[in-house]
Amino acid sequence: MNYVLNDRESSKIIEFIKNFARKNSLWIAAYGTGCGAIEIPPTMTSRYDAERLSIRGAATPRQADVLLITGYLAVKTLKRVIRTYEQMQDPKYVIGFGSCTINGGMYWDSYNTIKQLGLYIPVDVYINGCMPRPEAVIAGFAKLQEMIGKGEANGWKHYKENLEWYRQNQQRLIKNWKMPDFNW
Amino acid sequence: MTFWQILGIALLTILIAFITGLFYMGIRRKVIARVQNRYGPPVYQNFLDVMKLWSKDSNIHHGIMQHLAPLWMISMSIATLLFVPIAYKSHFWTNFTFNGDLILLLYLMVFGSLGFALGVGQTGNPNSAIGVSRGLTQLVGYELPWVIALIAVMIQYKTTSLTDLVAFQQQHHTWIAFQQPFAFLAAFLLIPAMFHYSPYDVIVAPAELASGPISEFGGKYLGLMMSSSSIFMFAKLALFVDIFLGGAQNWLWMIIKTLTLYMWPVLWSAISPRYRTEQSIWSVWKWPLILSVLGLIIASV
């Protein structure tokens, strides 16, 4: 039995089954502080019905698989995002939603918003647009599902391996750093 | 029967109840989606959800009781299922039924939530604490008319054995629902409360309590709880069918009857908003309690 489980081919099969389940059941924790959050209700409800594509909301970060950052992040909310992200259970994915998470968007010269989300938490998929329509959001989720199926959505591994680099970036912005250790 | 036969049949019962329960939950999601004019997820979506939860890699540690809570829940669900006879006059599908099983089941059905409440207390999440206090309040609410309705049935037929009740209904070609309509109506009105579906979903209330008691549980623990609730749901439906709706001769009839019965809380939840805590108490202490007490009086004279 041990031989079978440690065999390279059978672990590949197990990984394939796991990834199939992961990609077909995405529970999202929508971090809706930015203006993009207004596009989430039509995506989830009757008009576009993301649940038929196995995407549904989760009530808490502990239960969620995908962290959806909808739009700009103030420095103050970044702290909460980091904490939310670290409370989620592995494997976890992040979707950056809207131009603000890519290059600051219309807040490119603002003094209190972050410009690149990827510097602070690992982002698997970006959805550009200001703001992206529900079709674009669903396309972004489809891209994430494709990446999970191939085993390429490894942002959470990258975060663990490069935790010091991420911590440096985070602490450069957050001056009063009073946070629990990784994942409590 | 040998020990291995008994064990095999018990495991098979658990497996069938698990699969059926998950399909019922999938049907529920589909029905609610169609009521809301959506297409809805596929009926096998809950299998994928459970598989995904089981393939999560990490989990959190709050203390020993927190780790025991989901185990407590699933062991009590399985215990409840194994004391409910599935098929009439069958050596295999009656499992561990004995003469006093109705009284034992009244206790077993509560133990799961109580043990889970203990474990939730250790997570320290305020949402969970509120959810648990609401859940225990609601438990007091619906247990009272439920127990009185069952006692009415027990007094009327002078038995505490589920097998005897099923045998009576099968031999006389009738349902206790017609023989003892007041207890049946009381229990029927209690089903949405016992399933914690809307309008009685003030315990989990995703939008206000962040899913209440289970808010700190993720990954494999949540998978265990989903499996547990699917088994428990089937056990409760089978118990109801055995007591009031004539039992079943085989698995097919059991599935037909339970699925039909399950549509009542599902359709009611699809169109109902959420009760506040005191509303959910008073709604089960009003008509269900009056009806069950009426049934008790009729049964004892």
Contacts between the chains, C-beta under 8 A, distances in Angstrom:
chain1	res1	chain2	res2	distance
A	17	B	51	7.6
A	17	B	55	7.9
A	18	B	51	7.8
A	18	B	55	4.0
A	21	B	48	5.4
A	21	B	51	3.6
A	21	B	52	4.3
A	21	B	54	8.0
A	21	B	55	5.7
A	22	B	52	5.3
A	22	B	55	6.4
A	24	B	48	4.6
A	24	B	52	7.5
A	25	B	45	7.3
A	25	B	48	4.6
A	25	B	49	4.7
A	25	B	51	7.5
A	25	B	52	4.0
A	45	B	36	7.6
A	45	B	38	7.5
A	46	B	36	5.7
A	46	B	37	4.9
A	46	B	38	5.0
A	49	B	33	7.3
A	49	B	38	4.3
A	49	B	39	5.5
A	49	B	40	7.4
A	51	B	29	7.6
A	51	B	33	6.5
A	51	B	38	6.8
A	51	B	40	6.5
A	51	B	41	5.0
A	52	B	33	7.7
A	52	B	38	7.1
A	52	B	39	4.5
A	52	B	40	6.1
A	52	B	41	5.8
A	52	B	42	7.9
A	54	B	41	6.1
A	54	B	45	6.2
A	54	B	48	6.6
A	56	B	41	7.7
A	57	B	206	7.7
A	59	B	206	4.3
A	59	B	210	4.7
A	59	B	211	3.6
A	59	B	215	6.4
A	60	B	127	8.0
A	60	B	210	4.9
A	60	B	211	6.1
A	60	B	215	4.5
A	60	B	216	7.4
A	60	B	218	7.6
A	62	B	60	7.1
A	62	B	215	6.8
A	62	B	216	5.8
A	62	B	217	6.5
A	62	B	218	3.5
A	62	B	219	7.9
A	63	B	211	7.1
A	63	B	214	7.6
A	63	B	215	7.8
A	63	B	217	7.5
A	63	B	218	4.8
A	63	B	222	5.8
A	64	B	218	7.8
A	65	B	52	7.4
A	88	B	218	7.6
A	89	B	56	5.2
A	89	B	57	7.4
A	89	B	58	5.1
A	89	B	59	6.3
A	89	B	60	7.5
A	89	B	218	4.6
A	89	B	219	4.4
A	90	B	56	6.8
A	90	B	57	4.2
A	90	B	58	4.3
A	91	B	56	7.3
A	91	B	57	6.2
A	183	B	58	7.2
A	183	B	60	7.0
A	184	B	60	6.3
